[in-house]
Amino acid sequence: MDLNKEVADIISKAAPRGGGGVVIFVGFVKGRVGGAEVQELQYEAYEPYASQKIAEIEQWARGIDGVLDARIYHRVGSLRPGDHTIYVMVAGINRDVAFAVARQALERVKHEVPIFKLERRDDGDYWVVGDGRRVKKQ
């Protein structure tokens, strides 16, 4: 995905409709969690359900008063610290609505979309579930 192209596109479509801003959240792989060094995150998605659920969340966001567009992209595969993992973009009539809906959309993706994350660290492997971590049984 070309982030600059996506941003230009969302702005060009929102501005004529009264858009006043676009909030862009870019998630990336952490290099450290607690005192442990992260080597990689492995993302797996349960398809086609994961893509359908992301589309549903985008539609939900677009239906909120003041939101002019919403786009969500989530990567899968093996990613290293610093690699981008998720993009959430919300264009709104003002910053208040754009920030609020972007945050809600991100939380919905994190808790509702069947994307599974295995964190490989120097102290072991952990499944990341919601906001917590569970040791992977060997």
QUIGI-V355092 format. One record per residue. N is the residue number from 1. SS is DSSP state (a for helix, b for strand, c for the rest). BURIAL is b if it has 9 or more other ideal C-beta (glycine too) atoms within 8 Angstrom, else e. Layout:
n=N ss=SS burial=BURIAL
n=N ss=SS burial=BURIAL
This chain:
n=1 ss=c burial=e
n=2 ss=c burial=e
n=3 ss=a burial=b
n=4 ss=a burial=e
n=5 ss=a burial=e
n=6 ss=a burial=b
n=7 ss=a burial=b
n=8 ss=a burial=e
n=9 ss=a burial=e
n=10 ss=a burial=b
n=11 ss=a burial=b
n=12 ss=a burial=e
n=13 ss=a burial=b
n=14 ss=a burial=b
n=15 ss=a burial=e
n=16 ss=c burial=e
n=17 ss=c burial=e
n=18 ss=c burial=e
n=19 ss=c burial=b
n=20 ss=c burial=e
n=21 ss=b burial=b
n=22 ss=b burial=b
n=23 ss=b burial=b
n=24 ss=b burial=b
n=25 ss=b burial=b
n=26 ss=b burial=e
n=27 ss=b burial=e
n=28 ss=b burial=b
n=29 ss=c burial=b
n=30 ss=c burial=e
n=31 ss=c burial=e
n=32 ss=b burial=e
n=33 ss=b burial=e
n=34 ss=c burial=e
n=35 ss=c burial=e
n=36 ss=b burial=b
n=37 ss=b burial=e
n=38 ss=b burial=b
n=39 ss=b burial=e
n=40 ss=b burial=b
n=41 ss=b burial=b
n=42 ss=b burial=b
n=43 ss=b burial=b
n=44 ss=b burial=e
n=45 ss=b burial=b
n=46 ss=c burial=e
n=47 ss=c burial=e
n=48 ss=c burial=e
n=49 ss=a burial=e
n=50 ss=a burial=b
n=51 ss=a burial=b
n=52 ss=a burial=e
n=53 ss=a burial=b
n=54 ss=a burial=b
n=55 ss=a burial=e
n=56 ss=a burial=e
n=57 ss=a burial=b
n=58 ss=a burial=b
n=59 ss=a burial=e
n=60 ss=a burial=b
n=61 ss=a burial=b
n=62 ss=a burial=b
n=63 ss=c burial=e
n=64 ss=c burial=b
n=65 ss=c burial=e
n=66 ss=c burial=e
n=67 ss=b burial=b
n=68 ss=b burial=b
n=69 ss=b burial=b
n=70 ss=b burial=b
n=71 ss=b burial=b
n=72 ss=b burial=b
n=73 ss=b burial=e
n=74 ss=b burial=b
n=75 ss=c burial=b
n=76 ss=c burial=e
n=77 ss=b burial=e
n=78 ss=b burial=e
n=79 ss=b burial=b
n=80 ss=c burial=e
n=81 ss=c burial=b
n=82 ss=c burial=e
n=83 ss=c burial=b
n=84 ss=b burial=e
n=85 ss=b burial=b
n=86 ss=b burial=b
n=87 ss=b burial=b
n=88 ss=b burial=b
n=89 ss=b burial=b
n=90 ss=b burial=b
n=91 ss=b burial=b
n=92 ss=b burial=b
n=93 ss=c burial=e
n=94 ss=c burial=b
n=95 ss=a burial=b
n=96 ss=a burial=e
n=97 ss=a burial=b
n=98 ss=a burial=b
n=99 ss=a burial=b
n=100 ss=a burial=e
n=101 ss=a burial=b
n=102 ss=a burial=b
n=103 ss=a burial=b
n=104 ss=a burial=b
n=105 ss=a burial=b
n=106 ss=a burial=b
n=107 ss=a burial=e
n=108 ss=a burial=b
n=109 ss=a burial=b
n=110 ss=a burial=b
n=111 ss=a burial=e
n=112 ss=a burial=e
n=113 ss=c burial=b
n=114 ss=c burial=e
n=115 ss=b burial=b
n=116 ss=b burial=b
n=117 ss=b burial=b
n=118 ss=b burial=b
n=119 ss=b burial=b
n=120 ss=b burial=b
n=121 ss=b burial=b
n=122 ss=c burial=e
n=123 ss=c burial=e
n=124 ss=b burial=e
n=125 ss=b burial=b
n=126 ss=b burial=b
n=127 ss=b burial=b
n=128 ss=b burial=b
n=129 ss=b burial=e
n=130 ss=c burial=e
n=131 ss=c burial=e
n=132 ss=b burial=e
n=133 ss=b burial=b
n=134 ss=b burial=e
n=135 ss=b burial=e
n=136 ss=c burial=b
n=137 ss=c burial=e
n=138 ss=c burial=e
